[in-house]
Amino acid sequence: MDNDKKTEIPLLPLRGVVVYPAMVMHLDVGREKSVKALEQAMMDDHHILLATQSETSLDHPSKDDIYLTGTVAHIKQMVKLPNGTRRILVEGLKRAEVQSFENEDPYFSVTYEELEEEHGDGVEEQALMRMLIDDFHEFTKISKKLNQDTYNTVKDITEPGHLTDMVSSHLSLKIQHKQRILEIVYVPERLDYIMHLIKNEKEVLSMEKKLGQRVKRSMERTQREYYLREQLKAIQKELGERDGKTGEVAELKDQIDQANMPERIENVALKELDRYEKVPQTSAESSVIRNYIEWLVSIPWTKETTDNLDINRAERILNEDHYGLDKVKERVLEYLSVQKLTQSIKGPILCLVGPPGVGKTSLAKSIARAINRNFVRMSLGGVRDEAEIRGHRRTYVGAMPGRIIQGMKKAETINPVFLLDEIDKMASDFRGDPSSAMLEVLDPEQNHTYSDHFIEEPYDLSKVMFIATANNLATIPGPLLDRMEVISIAGYTEVEKLHISKEHLIQKQLKENGLTKGQLQIRDDAILKLIRMYTREAGVRNLERQFASLCRKAAKIIVSEKQKRVVITEKRLEDLLGKPRFRYGQAEKDHQTGAATGLAYTQAGGDTLSIEISLAKGKGKLTLTGKLGDVMKESAEAAFSYVRSRTEELNIDSDFYEKYDVHIHVPEGATPKDGPSAGITIATALVSALTNRPVRKEVGMTGEITLRGRVLPIGGLKEKSLSAHRAGLTTIIIPKENDKDLEDIPESVRDDLTFIKVNHLDQVLEHALLEEN
């Protein structure tokens, strides 16, 4: 080549490699621009300029990203690989410097000028060559990548420039250093620079060797400890101590690390673990400490589920699982709405109060499903020992945490729905008062630091959604009741029971008894008769048992008589279940004198109550029969006193109480009856008997009476109205103050009944009594 002439040549950018003169090596070329440069070089004289990129990560370098000093190389061979990549064999010829970029597209084309090596003093160069060869020899001894053969290929080189390039190609240097070696044309300077680099590499390798020896010693020590531990395990196994404590301690340590405890609790656990490691295996204290640590790591401290705050989804789930119960559902949806807005509300404490079988427990499960929380149930029925709630001290044999902490372990999260079932069934005796222990659990201001006697460390219950159930509020202590939001579930009406039967109970029993909807059909009139005359309850538990009985009988008919379908009507019900077990009150067929129809509320729902008055000559004796409670007796006496005080206005003999004995009777004497709401019914029946004015047959009434004749409000109007509707009454007299309760009554019932709202007994008599016969 002509040194004085600038020559144009294709340029191939290299990534992560520097090619020196006299080097022969393989290169893989895949980039489109590089492939075109190769193709052009092959068409010319097989010469190409190899220059290295300053940044290896660039896929499409510009001219500013390429070093200007490179090597002119001869392409000795080119092979096209199956994946489209070209593999070339190149031989470096001369150093060269790019003078200008002629083209960048479709490939780099440059003009260059060859760089001639500059030599110094011959003796100096020889001395530097010997020093470099010696340094390289020492380097090959400590390097794992180079060996004696590498040294042998280098030591016989006599040309100093070639020597520097050959040594440099064998060293693992940074691209910047290799490029610098390529750029230095003054040979003594290049020799000195490479020796400096080798010295640095030797120091790095020496440090690596020291570190490696240190790691090796550490590994040897670890292996020795492992060997000794294995020996210790074998000795302990021979002594009957199984695997000993070593493995247990390591296992417990891992469990503590994974439990995500608060730092304070983790320190307590690690301290107890240290004690456990030092206490002999046979010691009684060893099992106590281990039990304590296992409880600490098994209780959730930070793990919680994410609430699903989709109100529409929650409402849909609650409606799927339960018909009615609007107040409870509304309260849950309110909680979710506030939670969605604040993201910080404490868990509410609800108390569902109602008779057995109305779905209190299953409703709590539905709430947990609706808000995507874990569910845990704890039955408090018959709990008398305070330690059942708070746990025992660890000093006692067999000590364990209380039921609250046990429940949290089962829940596995710190924010479950926690059901406290039958909270009204707790009792107290010499072992303590568990209801008082529940005060801390159910107080939102205290339960974030709940203290269990066994755990001894504060535990956060503030994110738990507590739901309590009870049959009777009267047996729940006042302070405990004060901490809960009471939601009353009075029971289901006939209409609600009909819906529940069709949508839930029958489908469930069909599935449990292996039947399909096509095999068994129960008509609506049969369901109503079943509700009215075969069950008497506020809930649906016994009703479900009756459906189960019908399904079993239908299954027998299908199997034995080979019928494909069984249809149960009102008439067929008696054939399958026998005679009705109950009767329900019905309206009188004629107007009655001395008898009035009252409306009663029982645990089984609403019912009609006939109150009869009998007058006999005597001396004013008042007799009450029908197994009446104290409150009802007092209502009867109040009504009697009111009638005596109003004889003139009511056109009654003023001395009737001296001439007649009055007998007040409420039929079905075996059934206990109590409550103030029969006051106006008794007074109306008494006035009817004394004035000989009949009571209208279509009228039912409910209300408490005072000595002045005022009518006071009562409870259970919804259930009483439904019983009146069922019995065939068309008019109901109610206290005026109960006007607000009318909206709870189903619209279909409300449309069929006439409600008369009264403040005084005079208004009751005006609407209930006919004129004298």
Order of alpha helices (4+ residues) and beta strands (2+ residues): beta-beta-alpha-beta-beta-beta-beta-alpha-alpha-alpha-alpha-alpha-alpha-alpha-alpha-alpha-alpha-beta-alpha-beta-alpha-alpha-beta-alpha-beta-alpha-beta-alpha-alpha-beta-alpha-alpha-beta-alpha-beta-beta-beta-alpha-alpha-beta-alpha-beta-beta-beta-alpha-beta-alpha-beta-alpha
